[in-house]
Amino acid sequence: MAIPNADEFTAFDLGVLPVDVSQDVFDTGQSWTAWYFFDAPTTGEVGIWGFGDLVGYKPTIFIYTGIPGALSSYPVPNLTFVQNKPVQIPVTAGTRYFLEFRRNGNFATSILRIRAEYFVPTVAPVGSIFTNDDTEGFPAVIVSSATDFLTHRFLYPFPSGEAGDILEGNGRILIADEFADLNLKLYENDLTFITDVLFTWTGSPRIRAVQGGNKWYVGDTGNAFNFASVRTVNAAGTLGGTIFNLGAAGLTGMAANNAETILYYSGRLSSLNSEIRRWDLLTNSAMSDLVPAVGGYVVGDILYLNDDTLVVSYFRTSPRDLFIRRYDVAGATLNTYILGTAFTVTLPRLAYAIDNPLSFWVWTHPSGASFGLSVFKNIVVATGAIAINRTHAEYTAGAYFPAETATPFARFGVPFSCPFMITRASIGAPTTGTIVINKTTNPTGDPTLFTFNAGGGLTPATFQLADGGTQTYNNVPVGIYSIEEVVPAGWSVDYDVSDGSPPNLLSLQAGEVIIINVTNTMTPNERSGIYKITPGKRNDTLWNDLTLGTTTVVKIPNPFVKTGLIGE
């Protein structure tokens, strides 16, 4: 007979993630397809891995949303033919996801092991590696430039495409959204969305930042009937009015000089057109080529560094070879960086380093035993030394790209082919802090209510505390604030601020907790004392509020003691 969860109507509930469950799916002489589901309590990225073994039973995962009898494949495209491999998918809070682990033949040993977990984001520090996905509907990814196989964050939703770049000055990012109305999308350095920039292309977009001008040059590769063209977008997202029609279809790498007088670019994605061309941006006309084509090679990418030199990647697929060359503005070769032959046909990408022009980044895709991995190298310009060498697992359309294995490199990773850039701001770090005010009196236990004024936009703007009281402001935006007490007569005040700043000039940083201990002390001429009063030894006019049937200990203000009215 069939296993009890052999279809979508009888799917087993995985329950609350993370889970690690196993099921024997062999019964009555055959292996069966098994169905499961889970309900997403929050929006995020989920890793799912259905594994059998490496020599026989190898389940294929299919993912759906909807209701049994009317399920829809998810995501688009569906993760078909993913045998024994992990997948990573974005999920939405409140949505039910059905998982079909489809059999592949009959094997007497058919033990399905399912591991599913939510991705736990971490803060991505400045200098992390950012890339969006070129598959529609999948998130952007930030991975570590300090640790192999460490993924920091996924970003939802985020445009999918093959073009984008970052500004050095303010860290803003411009991305080509190739699946939504042919728009460019502008993001702040922390990857919060700013605005759309309407830009229609006929071929494929190309984007490269010009760091001196603090703007982007956006190219359209054109097609058989349209010449390649370029326009600018400034840091505020305004599209420039001038169109630079380059006069030849095709456009691979491109970069403008920092003075914005010359655009350097290459032509078609062909080994016949790998020369580095020049376009006069002032006269909007063609110039002579900077360097001739390198026979048999394709130009993959171009950077214009801040020392007025160009870095160009050259790539061929048969036989495979990759090298990078650095030129001066006269076309003389300054350096050649050999990257080797063990690379797939996926084109390498270049990115500006934070210490531009001292180094640059290259993203490559090894072949052979390292197939399915992304390698990001930070190369020192002067020597060609590799200052940073990071490896991350690739997930193509959400599916683990390396060969199937019982020990995958990582359960989450990067897409295999997209623009990449090095972040200029921390992503995911707290943007708010906390301010805590604690009240103490000397002597302790005094019932006086002390009034405080809170400045800088804190709410409530006024509050009161007695001895032992606390006022806490949570989720306070980074900024300047003040906490000041209205000191009542007969008291002095002392502030102890945890970060050492004055209470009327509190500089709250992201994630910081500022603790202000406020201590009030009675002034000397009003100092409390402890005195014993017994019946018959009191002034009834001043102390008629005391009922002294027995000896009583009370706090007596000093002046009364001095006048001899009270005491023993």
N, C-alpha and C positions, 0 to 999 in steps of 0.2 A: 504494500500500500504506500501511498505518497506520504512524505513527511508532513507534519501538521501545518507548516507555514509555506506551502508550495505555491501560493499565488498571492496577489495583492490583497485579496479579501481576508486572508488568514495571516497576514504579516504579523510577526512578533514585534512587540514594543521594545526598543533598546533601552528605554528609560532615560535617566539623566546621565549625560556625558560627563566625564570620560567613562568608557566601558571597554572591557576586554572579555569577549565571550566566544565560546566554541560550540559547534554543532556538528554531529555526524550526519551528513546528508545522503548517506548510502543506505538504501532500503529496498527490499524486494528485488534485488539483483541489479539495481541501477543507481546512479548519482542523480540527485534532484536539484532543481533550482530552488533557492531559499530566498524568502522575502522578509524584510525588516522595515521598521520605520522609527523615526524619532521626531519629536516636536522641539523646535528651536525656541528657547526661552529668551534669547537675545540675538541681536544682529551681530554677525561676525564671520570668521573663517573657521570652517570645520575640516579636520583631516579624517579621512575614512580609509581603512585598509582591510580588504577582504583577501585572505591568503590561504592557499591550500598546501601545495608542495611544489617542488621545482621539477619534478619528473613526470607527474601524472595529473592529478586534479588541480586545475588552475581556473578558479572562478573569474568571470568577467563581470564588472560592476556596471549597472545602469541605474541612473538616479531620476526620480520623478517627483512632481508635485501634483496636487489636486486630490481627487477622491477616487477610491477604487471603482473601476469601471469607466473612469474618465480622467485618467492620468495624463500628464504632459511631461515630455522629456525635459530634464533640467540637469545642468545648465545648457545653454545653446552655444556651441554644438554640444550634444550629449557626449559623455565620456565613454564612448563605445570602444570595445576591443581592448580594454585595460585589464589584462590578466595579471592577477597576483600583485598588482602595484598599488601604492597609496595614491589617493587623490586629495586635492584641496579645493573646496568649493565655498563661495560666499552664501550665507544663509540669512534669512530675515526673521526677526522675532515674530512668534505666533504662527509660523508656517510649519506644516507637517511635510517631511521628506521621506519618500519611499525608496528603499534600497533593494534592488534586484541583483542577487549574486547568481548569475546564470551558469549552469553547468557547462562543461566542455568535455563531452564523452563520458564514459562510464568507468569508474575506478573503484575497486573494492575498498580502498582506503581513500575516503573523501571527507576529511575533517576540515570544515570551514571555520577559520578563526577571524573574528571581526574585532578590529580596534578602531575606536572613534573618539575624537577629542576636540575640544575647542582650543583654538590658538590663543595663547596668552600674550598680549602685546607688551612690549617694553619700550622705554624711552629710546628713541633713535638720536644719538648725539650728533653734533656738528661733524661733518666729514663722513656720514654714512652714505651708502650707495642706494640711490633711488632709481626705480624703473617702473614705467606703467606697462600694462599688458597689451598685446596687439590682438587679443581675442575679445570680441564684444561681450560685455557683461562681467568681465573679470576685474578684480581690483588691482590697484597699483601696489607695489611691494617696496619696503625699505629693508635692506639687509646690512649686516655689519661689515665695516671695513677693517675691523680689528680682530674678528674671530671667524674662522671658517664655519659654514653651515648654520650660522646664527641669523635667524630672521627676526627683525625688530617689530615691524608693523605691516598691516594691510590697510588700505584706504578705500572707503566705499562712499558713494559711487565714484568712479574715476574714469575719464575718457580713455578709450582704447585707440591705439594708433602707433605709427612708426616714427614720429618726429616730435622733438621737444628739446629745450635747452634752458639753462639757468643763468641768471645775471650774478656777476661777482659782487656788485655793489650792494644790492639789497636782497639778494637771494630769491627773487621772484622767478617763477617758472612759467613758461608758455608751452602748452601742449596742443598738438593737432588732434582733434576728435574726429576720427575718420568714419564714425558711425552715427553721427548726430548732426544733421544739417550742415555738414562741411564747415564747422566752426573751429576757431581756435579758442582755447580756454586759458585764462590767466589766473595764476594762483600766488598767494602770499608765500613768504619763505617758510612758514609753518604748514603750508599746503592747504590753507583755507581758501575757498574759491573767492575770486574778486569779480570777474566779469567775462562775458563772451566777446569775442572779436570776430565779426562776420568776415570770412575769407573763403572764397570758392575756388577750388582748383580743378583742373581738367585731367591731370595725371595723378601724381602723388606729392604730398607736401614734404618740404625740407625746412628745418629750422636751425639756425645757428646764432648764438648771442655774439654781439660785438661789444666787448667789455669796455672799451674806451668811451663808446657812445651810450652805454647803458640802455641798449635796445636790442631787438632781434631782427635779423633778416630772414624772411619767410619766402621760400621758393616753391614754385609749381613746376614739376618735371615736364609737364605738357604731354601730348600724345602725338600720334602720327600727323595730326593736322594742326597742332598748336605748338608754337615755340615755347621753350622754357622761359619763365618770368620770375621776378623777385620784387617784393615790397618790404617795407619796414613796419614794425610795431614797436612803439615806445613802452617805457616801463609802466605807464598808466593804462596801457591797452588801446592806444589810439593808432589806427591804421594809417600809415603814410600815404600821401596822395600820389607820389611818383611811382610809376611802374617801369621796371628795368626789363625790357624784352631782350633776352640774351641772344636771340637769333639762331638758336639751334635746339632742336628737340632733345630732351634728356637733361638730367641734372643729378649728379650723385653728391659728392661732397661740395661744400661751399663755406666761405668765411670772408667777412670784410675786415680790412685793417682798422685799427683803432681810430685813425683819423677820418675814417669813412670816406676815403677818396677812391679806393680800389676794392672790388669784389674779386676774390680768387675762387675758381670753381672748376669742376670737371664735367665732361659731357655725358654721353650715354653710358649705361652700365655695360660696357663692352671693352674688351682688351684692345680694341682698335682706337679708342678715344680716351686714353688715360693721361693726356696732356693736362697741365694745369693752366687754365685760361685766366685772362684778366679782363675786367670790365671797369671802365672809367665811370665812377658814380657821380662825378661832377658834370660831365658832358653827356652822360647816358649813351656811351658808345663803346665799341669793342676796342681792346688794346691787343698788342702782341702777346703770345703765350709766355708764361713765366718759364716753364720747362717743358721739353717735349715728352711724348708718351714713353712709358717704359714698356717695351714689347712684351705682350703676353699677360700683362697685369691690368687689373681693374683698380681704380681709385675708390676706396671704401669711405673715407672720411677726411675732413680737413679741419685743423684748428689754427687760429691766428693767435700766437702768444703775445704776452705783454712786453716782450723784448723785441718786437717787430720781426719775428721769424715765424715760418709756417711749419706745421707738423702734418704730414700726409701719410695715410696708410695705403699700402699696395698689397693686392691679394690676387692669387690665382688658384684655380681648382684642379688643374691637370698639367703637371704634377702640382700638388698642393704646396703652397708657400705663402708666407706672410712676412713683410718687413715694413718698417716705418722710416720715413726719411724726413729730415729737417732741413729747410732751405732758408736762405736770407732773401731779402726783397729783390735782389738782383738775380736770383735763381741759382746761386751757388749752393752746393750740398755741404751742409755743416756736420751732420751726423747721420748715420744709418743704424737702425736698431733692428737686429735680426730676431724674429719671433719664432722661426722654425717652420716645420712642415706638418706637424701632427694637429691639423685643424679641420673642422667640418666645413661644409660649403656655406654655412651661415656667416654673413659678412661681419667682420669685426667692427666695433664702434669705438670712437674716441670721446673723451670728456675732459673739460678743464679741471685742473687741480686747484685746491685752495691756495697753494703757494705759487700759482702761475706767475712767472714763467719758469720756475725752477724745476717743475715736473709736470707730467700729464698722465692721464689714465687711458688704458685700453681694455676692452672687454672681448675675450676670445672664447671659442667653444672647442675644446679638445676632441680628438677622435680616438679610436682605439679603446684601451681599457678605461679611459676617462670620459668616454662618450656620455653625453647627458649631463655634464657638469659645466658650469660657467666659471671662468677664471677672470678675475679683475686684477690688473697689475698697475701699480703706480710707478712710472719710469722716470728716473732722474735725467733731466735733459743733458747735463754736461757729460755724464759718464755712461749712460745707458743702464746703470744699475737698477735693479728692481727693489724699490724701497718698501713696497707693500705688495703682497701676493695673496689674494683671498679667493677661496673656492666655495661655490654654493651649488646646491642641487637644483636642477631645472624641472619645472612643472609646465608642460606644454598643454594649453587649454585646460589647465588644472590637473593634468595627469603626470605622474612621476615619469621623467624622461629616460633616466638610465635603465640598464638592463634589470629585469626582475631579479629579486634577491630576498632572502630572509632577513637581511640586515641593511635596509636602505640607508643611504647617506644622511638623509634628513627627512622629517615628516612634512616640512614646509619649505618652500624655496621660491626661486625667481622664474619669470617667463624666459623663453630661450632667445627671443629676438625682438628688441625694442630699443628706443633711446635710453641712455642712462646718464646720470649726473650725480655729482657729489654735493650733498646738502650743505647749505650755509647757515642753517639754524637747527636748533634742537626740535625734533618732531615728537609730539606726544608728551612733552614735559608739562607739568602743571602750569596753568596760567593764572592761578589764584593762590592766595595764602590765607593765613588765619591770624587774628589778633585776639589775645586773651588778656583781660584785666582782672587782677586779683586784689582784694581789699583786706588790709590788716590795720587794726588800731592798737595804740599803746596808751593806756592799758587795754588788754584784750577784753572782749565781751561787751564793749560799749555799744549801746543801741542806736547811736546817731546814724542817720542816713546821709550819705555824702553824694552830692550831685556832680555828674560828669558831663562835659560837652565833647562830642565826637565829631571831628572834622574830616573833610576830604570826600564826603559823600557816604559815610557810614550810616547805616540805619539800624536802630534808632539813633537820632542825632543827640539825644540826651538820655541819661539813665541814672539810677541811684543804686548805691551799694552800701551795706552795713558791714561791720567786721565779719570776715569769713566769706563774704559774697564774691561772686564771679560773673563777669559779662564776657561772652564769647561772640566774635564776629567770624563766621565761616564763609568760605568761597568768596573772599574779598579779592577783586582784581588787583593786579600788580599796580603800585602807585604810591603816592605820598599821602599820609594820613596824620591825624593828631588826636591825642587823648589828653584832656586837661580837666582837672578837678576844680570845682568852685569851692575853695577852702573856707570853711566856716570859721567864725571868730572863736578864739581860744584853742585853735589847732594849728599845727605845722604839717607840711606834707613832704614826703620823699618818694621819688620815682626810681625804680630799678628796672631798666629795659634790657631784655635779653640780648639784643644786638648792639647795645651800647649807644644807640641814637637817642637824641632828646625826645621827650614825649610829644612835643608839638611839631616834630619833623620825623615821622616814622616812614622809612623807605622800605616798603613791603616787596619782597622778591617772590618769584614763582616758587610755590611749594614751601615757603618759609612760614614758621609759626613764631610770631613775636609775642613774648610774654611780658606784661608790664605788672610788676608788683608795686602797689601804691600803699604806703604806710603813713598813717596819720598819728601824730603824737600831741597830747595836750601840752599847751605852752606852759612855761614854768609857773606863772602866777595862777594857774588853774589846775595845778597838778593834783591828781587824785592821791588819797592816802587811805589806809585801812585803819579804822578806829572802832573801839568797842564802846557802845553806849548801853548803860544800864538804867533801869527805871529810877526816876527821881533825879537823874542827872542829864537833863536835856532842856532845851528852851522850847516850850510848847508853841510859841508863836512861829518860830522858824521851822520846826520839825513836827507840826501837828499831823503830817501825813504818815508818821511812823506810829505803829501800834506796838509798844514795847512792854509786853507782859513779861518778857524774859530778857535776858541779856542778848543784844543783837549786834552783829558786826556789819557795818555799812561803810561805803566809800564817802568821805566827807571832803568837800572842796577846801583847799588850804586856807583861804581868807577867814573862814569861820573859826578855824582852829586858832589862827593868829589873834583873833579878837577875844578869845577865851570864852566864847559862848558855848562851846561844845568840847567835850573831851573827858577823859578819865585819867 
